[in-house]
C-alpha cells in the first residue's frame, strides 16, 4: 500500500471539472434567500410581533422556540431522505426544485397581520406559519448546503466555495435591510405609495419582496450548477442518479454514527456557540441602537454585514496561509474585543460605535465561513470509517443548529426584555431594561464566543490530517477499481 503519511501540500486527483466563476456565483446565489429570510427574522421578527401584532416581548420571543420541537425530527429526517433519494437528476436537486416556491410563499405569510391576530390566537398563528416556513427552509437549504461536499473535495477550494455561498447569504441579508431603510423614506410625502404608508404595510411589502427574490435566486442556483454536476458525474464514469448509499440504514443507526463522530461534535459546538452569539447580537441590536445609543439599529447591522461580505474572501485567503483554526482564533479574538466595547460604550460615542461595528465584520465573517468549511472534512472522515457518504445527515444537524440559534437568540432577548420591565410605549426605558440590553449586547455573546474558541483549540482535523484522510480514500478507491477489473 502507498505511503499514507500526511503531506502538507499533497493533492489527490479527483475526476472533477474546475469550478469556474459562473458556477461559484450560481452556487452562492442559492444561499441568498436563506440569508435574506434569516437576517430579516433575526433583526425584525421580535419588534414586528411586539409593535405590529401587539404581543408582549416574552410571548413574542417564544414564537420560534415552540417550532424547534418539530425541527429536531424534521431536519435529520430530511437529511436522511435526501441521502437516499435516487433520481435521474441526482439526490439533491429534486428537493430544492420542488420546495423553492413553497419556501417563498410561506415566508410572505409570516409578515401578514390577519384580522384575527389577537391574544393567544395570534401566538398560535405565528407559531404555525413560522414552523411551516422552517420546514420548507429545511427542504430547500439543507440539500443545497450538502452540494459543498459534493461539488469539490479540495480542502482549499471548499473554503472558496463556502465564501461565495456565505457572501451571497450576507448580501441577501443586506438587501432586505437596505429595503427596510428605504421604504419609510419613499413613503414619506408620497400618497401614490399608499400600500407602504404604515409600519405593518411595510413589513408585508418586505415579506412579499423577500419571498419572490429568495425563490428566484434558488432557481438561479439550480440551473447554474446542474450542468457542472452532470460533467462531474460523467468524469467519474457515473450518472447523476447514481449513489453509493444503496444499503438502507435506520434513522437511529445513522444518528448513532453521526453522534459517534468526535470531530463532528466539535464542529457542532463551534458552530452553535458562534451562531448563537451572532443571533443574540442581531436580536438586541435594534433595541441597543434605539434605546441605548439613540441611533438606527438597521444602520449598525448594515455596517457589520457589509464589512463581513468583503472579509469572507479575506478569510478564505488567510485560511490558505494560516489554516482555518488560526483564522477562527483571529476573528473571534477581534469579535470578543468588540463585545467588550459595546458593553461600556456611552451615548454620544457614535463614531466609536460605527468603528466597532466595522471591526466586528471580520469576526462575523469567520463565524460564517470556518464552521461550514470544516464540516465537509468531517464527512470524509466518516466515509473513511464507514465506507458511506452521509452529507445530508451531517448537514441536517447544522441546519437544525442554525434554526435553533435563531430561535434561541430571539427567545433569550425577549425573555430578558420582559423580565427587565421593558415597555415599547416608552421612548426612554427604565434602567433595568437598559442594563438588560447592554448585557445581551456585550457579556452574553462574549462568553459564547470564548466557548467556541476553546472547542476550536481542541478540534482534531487539521489540514495535514485531512490530506491523510483523502489519500487513504484515494487508495481505497484504487484498490476497489482493481478488484472490479479482476472480477
N, C-alpha and C positions, 0 to 999 in steps of 0.2 A: 504493500500500500504506500501511496505517496507520503512524503513528509508533511504532516499537518500542523506543524508548529506555526503559531500566528506570525504573519509577516506584516509590518506596519503599512506597506504600500502594495500588498499583493492584490491582484484583481482576478476575479473569476469571470470567464467569458460566458455570457448569457445570450441566448438567441433572442435578443430584444432590439428592435429598431431604435435609433436615437430619439430622445424626447425633444421635439422641435418646440420653438417658442409658441406657435399657434396651439399646439397640443397642451402645453403647460397653461396657457391662458384659458383654454376651454375647460381644462380640469379645474383650475382655480375658480372659474365662474360658477361651478357647482356649489360652492360654499357661500356665494354672495347672499342667497336667500336665507341660509341658516344664520349668517352674521347679522343681516338686517333684522330678522324677526327676533333673534335672541337679544340684540342690543336694545331694540325698542322696548321689549318686555322688561329688560333689566332696569332701564332708566325711567320708564313711564308707567308701567302697569300699576305700581303701588299708588302713585299720585292720581292716575286715571280712576282707580277704584275708590279712592277717598274723596276726590274732588268732583269728578263727573258722575259717578254712580252713587256716592254718598255713604260708603262703608266706613266703619271705624278702622283705624290702622291695624289693630290686632287681628280683626276678621279678614281684612283685605290681604294681609301678609300670609294668611293661611290658604288662600285660594289654590296656588300652585302646589303647595305642600301635600294637599289631600290626594292629588292625582299621582303622586310618586309611588303609592302602594301598587297601582296597576303597572306603572312603568318598570317596577322591579321584576315583573314577569314578562311584560311586553317586549322590552328591549333585548334581553337574552334570547327570547323565543324567535324574534325576527332575525337576529344574527344567526342562529342555528338553522332556520329555514332557508335563509339566503345562501348559506354554505351548501345546503343540499339541493338547491334549485338547479335543474338541468334543462336548458332550452337552447335553441339554435342561436339565440342572442347572448348566451352566457348566463352567469349566475346573478349578476348584479343589475344589469340594465333593465330587465322587465320590472323589477321592483321600483326603480327610480322613475321610469316612464309612466307606469300606471298610477302612481300615487302623487305625482307632481302637482296636478290640478287640485285634487282634494286638499293637499298641503296649503296651497294658496287661498282656497275658499274658506277653510276653517280658520285661517289666520285673520281674514277680513272680519269674521263674525265676532272675534274677541273684542273688537273696538266699536261694536254697535251697542247702544244702550236701549234695550227693548222697553216697551211701556210697562211691563210687569216687573221690571228690575227694581224691587224694593225689599228691604229686610233680608230674611233667610232665603227667599225665592231668588233674589239676585245672587246671593252667595252660591247657591247650588247651580244656577245657570252658568256662572262663570267657571265653576269647578268642572262642569260637564264640557263646556266648549273649549276650555284650555286643555283638558285631558284629551279630547278628540284631536286637537291640533298637535299635541305631543305624540300621539300615535302616528300621525302622518309625517311628523318630523322624523320619527324613527325609521319609517318605511322608505323615506327618500334619503335622508342624510346618512344613515348607517351603511347601507350598501354602497353609497357614493364614497364614504370615507375609506372603505376597505380597498378601493381601487389604488390607493397609495402603495399598498404592499404588492398589488398585482401588476402595476404598470412598470415597476423597476425594482431590482434587488440590489442596486448600487447604494452603498452606505451614504455617500455624499449627495448623490442625485435625489435621494429621498428627502433630504433636508431642503434641497432646492424646490422640489415639487410641493413639499409642505409649506414652504414660504409663499409660493404662488397661491396656494389654496387659502392660507390664513390671511394673506394680504387682501384677497377678494372678500374674505369674511369681514375684515375691518372696514374695507371700502363700503360694503353693504351697510354696516352699522353707521358709518359716517353719512352716507347718503340720506338715511332716514332722519338722522339728527339735523342735518342741514335743512331738509324739507320741513322738519318741525319748527325750525327757527324762522324759515321764510314765510310760512303760511300766515302767521299773525301780521307780518309786515304787509303782505299782499292784500289781506282782508281789510286792513285799516283804511277807512275812507273810500272803499270801493264797493258800492252796493251791487255791482254786477256779479260779485262773487258771494252771493247770498248763502251758498252752501257751505262756506267755511267761516261764518261770522262768529259763531260761538265756539267755546273750547271743545265741547262734545262733538260738534260737527267736524272740527279739525282732526280730532282723534279718528273719527270714522273715515275721513278722506285719506289720512295717512295709512290706515289699515288697508283700504282698497288699493292704494298705490303700492304698498309693500307686498300685498298678496300677488298682484299682477306681475310686478318686476321679479319677484322671487321665482315664480313659475317659469317665466321666460328664460332666466339665466340657467335654470336647471336643464331646460331643453338645449340650450347652447352647449352645456357640458356633454350631454348625451351625444349629440350629433358631431361635436368637435373632437371627441376622444374615441368613439366607437371604431372608426377606421383604423386608428393606431392599434387598438387591442386586437382587431382582426389580423393585422400584419404580424403582430407579436405571436399570436397563436399559430399562424402559418409558418413562421420562422422556427417555431418549436415542433412543427410537424403535427399540430393539433387543430381542432376546430373550436370555435367559441363555446360550444356547448359541452366540451369535454371537461371532466372534473375527476380528480383523484379520490373524491370523497364518496365512493360507491358504498362503502360499508356504513350502515346506519348505526349511530350511537345515540343512546338516550340522552335527554336533557341533563339528567343528574350526573351521568358519566362525564359529559363534556364539562359540566360545572366543576366537578372534582378535579379534572385535568387542568382546567384553567386556573383554579384556585391553588393548585399544587405547583404552579409555575412561579417560583420565588421572585425572579426579576420582574414578572408582570405585577406582582403585589407592590413592588417598589414604584413602578410606573403609575399604578392606581393611586397610591398615596401622594406621590409628587403632583400628579395632575389635580387631584381633589383639593389639596391644600392651596395650590396656586390659583385654581379656578374659583374656589370659594372666596379667597382673598379679593380676587377681581370683582366677583359678583356683589360682595358686600360693599365694596367701594363704589361700584356703579349704582347700587340702590340708594346709597346715602348721599351721593354727590349732589343731586338736585336740592336736597334739604340743607346740606353743608353750604352750597353756594348761596341759596336764598336767605337762610336764617342766620348763618354764622358770618359769612363774608360779604353778603349783600351784592352778589354777582349772579349772572345767569349760569346755572349749572350745566346747561347744554353746551355753553362755550368751553367750559372746563373739559367736558367729555370729548369735544371736537379736537382740542389741543392734544389730549392724551392719545386718542385713536389715530389722529393724523400723523403724529410723530411715529407711532407704532408701525404704520404701514411701511415707512422707509426703513425702520430698524429691523423689520422682518428679514430683509435681504442682507443687511449688515450682520445679523445673527447667523445667517446661512454661510456667509463668507468667513466669519470668525470661527465658526464651528470646524471648518476645514483646518484651520491653523491651531486653534486652542482645544478643540474637542467639545462635544455637546455639553458635557458635565461642567467644564470650566466656564463656558458661556452662560450656563444657567446660574452658576455661582455669581458671576459678574453682574448679570441682570437683576438677580434677586437682591444682591447687596445694595445696588443703586435704588431699587424699589423700596427697600426697608428704610433707607435714609429719607426718602420722600414721605413715607407714612409718619415718621417721627416729626418731620417738618409740618405736616398738615395738622397734627395734634396741637402744636404750640403756636401756630400762626394766629395772628390777631387781625381783627377787622381793619381794613385800610391798607394792608400789605399786599395789594393786588398784584404788583409786579413780581413779587416773590412767589405768590401763588401760581401765576402763569408759568413761571420758570420751573417750579416743582412739577407741574403737570407735564411740561415738555420733557423733563428728565425721566418722569415715570413711564413715558412711552417706550423706552428701552426695556425696562423691567417687564412691562406688559407684553412686549414682543417675545421675550424669552419664555414667558409663561404660556404663550400660544404655541410657539414653534417647537421647543425642545421636547415636551412630553409626547406630542403627536409624532415627532420624527424618530423617537426611540421605540415607539410601540411596534413598528414592523420588525425590528431586530428581535423582539421577544417572540414574534410569530415564527421566525426562522429557528429559534431555539426549540420551540415546541415541535416544529416539523422534524428537527434532528432527533428529538427524543421519542416521538410517537409515529413518525412517518406520515403524518396527515397535516394539511393546512386548514386552519380554523380562523381565517381572517374575520368573518362575520361574528363569530363568537367573541373574539377578543375585542373587536371594535364596538360590539354592543355594550360592553361594560363601560367603555369610555363615553359612549353616547349617553348612557344612563347617568354617569357621573356628571356630565355636562348639564343635564337637566336637573339633577339633584343640587348641584352648586347654585344654579339659577334660582330654584325654588327655595333652598335653604337661606340664600343670601337675602332674598326679599322677605322671607318669614322672620328671620332674626331682626332685621331692621324694623319691620312692622311691629314686632313684639316689644322691642326696645322703645320705640316711639310711644306705644300705648302705655307702657309702664312708667314713662317719664313725664306724663301729663302733657304730651304734645297735643296742641289744638290747632287744626288747619284754619280756624276762623281768626286766629291772632296773627298780626303782622310781625310782632316781636314775641318770641317764645320765652317761656319761663326758663330759669337757669337749669333745672333738672333735664329739660328737653335738649337744651344746648349742649350740656355735658354728654348726654347720650349720643348726640350726633357726632361730637368730637371723638368720643370713644370708638365709634364704628368707622370713623374716617382715619384713625391712626392706630392705636394699640391692637385692636382685634385683628385686622388684616396683617399687621406686623408679626404677631405670634404665629399665624398660619403660614406666612412666608418662611419663617425660621424653621418650622416643622418640615416644609418642603425641602429646604437646603440640607437638613440633617439626613433625610431619606436619600437625596441625590448623592451625598457623600458616600453612602454605603451601596449605591446601585452598582451591580457587578458587571454589566455588559459594556465594556469599553470598545473602542473602535478595533483594537487588536483582537479582542475576544470574538467580536462579530466576524472579523476576517477569517478566523479559525473555523467558526461555525459554517461559513459559506464554502470554505474549502472542503470540509467534511461532507457537506451536502453534495457538492460537485463530484466528489469521489464516489459517493454512494450512487448517484445517477449514472456515472460512467460504468460502474460495475453492473448496475441493472441493465443498461443497454447491451453490455457484453453477454449477459445471461440470455437476453431476448434473442440476440443474434445466434447464439449457440442452440437455443431452443428451436 
